[in-house]
Amino acid sequence: MLELDHIAITVSNLEKSINFYEKLGYQLQNKFDDEEYKWATLELSGSSLEIFEPLKKEFPKMNHIAYRFTDEKEVFQIVKQLGYKEEDAEIFYGDLNRKSFFIDDNSGLSIQFIKKKKD
């Protein structure tokens, strides 16, 4: 079963965007920096929003919708129905205690699938 995990968007100024979304009622959960992006996770009523500010113009936009899954067999069956093969999924482990991979929808929007690692 899939559940919405978060929506991610690229912004031009992280601090101004944090301020904007906090005024909408979001609460800042985390802020991160790496070589490519400054980014933050905000939450509103159990829904997460990740906002990314690229540090260089050549970095791609991070716009995507992310879904959480627990059953790998089920998620790869769904992905197969969408025209992808399991071997198309470049599975990676990030520093956020999760395993994930991306596919694109029919309009080119990135869709992320996330399996949280057990604590």
N, C-alpha and C positions, 0 to 999 in steps of 0.2 A: 504494500500500500504506500502510495506517495503522499507526502504532506509538504506544503509550502514551507521552505526553510527561510529564504530571504529574497529580496530584490536588490540588485546592485546597479548603481548608476555612476557615470563619470561626471565630475564637477570641475569647475575652473578654479575654485578657491575653497579648500576644505573647511577652514574656520568659519567663513561666511555661510557655507552650506550647513554646518553643524548648528549655527545660530538660527538659521531659517527653519530647519526641521525641529529644533527644540521649541520654537514658537508655535509649531503645529502640534506640539504635545509629545514629541519623541524624547526619549531619555538616552543620553550618551552612555554606551556600555564599555567601549574600548576604542583606543586610538593606536595606530601602528604606523611605522615608517619602514620602508625598505629602499633598495636602490632605484626602484621604478615608480613607486607610488607613496603618497601619504594617504591613509585611509582610516575610516572610522565605522563602527557598528553602532546603530541606534535602534531603539525598540519602542514600539507603540502598540499597546493592547496585545502583546504576544507575537506581533509581527516584526521581523527584523528588516532593516534597511542598511545596506553597505554602500558607503560613498567613497569614491576614489578620485584623488587629484594626481594626474600624471606629473612626474617631475621633469619630463622632457617631452617635447611635442611628438616625437616619433613613437612613443608608447601607445599601444592600442587602447581604445575605449574599453571599459570593463562592464558595459551594460549586459546584464543577464538576469534570468530568473532561476532560482535554485530550489530544488526539491530534495527532501530528505527521504531516504529509504532504509529499510532494515533487511529486506530479503533480496540478495543479489540475483538469484535465479529469476525472481519476478521482475526486477528492474531491467534485466537484460532481455527478457521476453518482450517487455514494452518497447525497448530500444530496437529490437529486431522488427517489431511490427511497424516501427517508424522508418524502416529501411536501412538501419545500421547493423553492422556485425559487432559482436563483442570485442573482436580484435581491433576495431576502429576506435575503441575507447582508450584514450591514453590516461590510464588510472594513475593518480599521484596522491601522495600523502603530504598535506600541508602542515604548517606549524600550529594549526588550530585544532588538533586532535580529531582529524577527520580524513577520510578517504574520498576522493571525488574524481569525476570526469565530466567532460563537456561534449555536447552535440549541438548542432544548429537546427532551428526550426525551419519551416519551408520559406520563411522570409529572411533568414540569415541571422536571427536573434539567437544568441548563445543560451543554451539551457544547461544548467549544471545539476548533476546528481551527486548527493552527498550521503555518505554513511559515516555516522559518528563512531569513533572508536570507543570501546568500553573503557570506563575509568579503572 
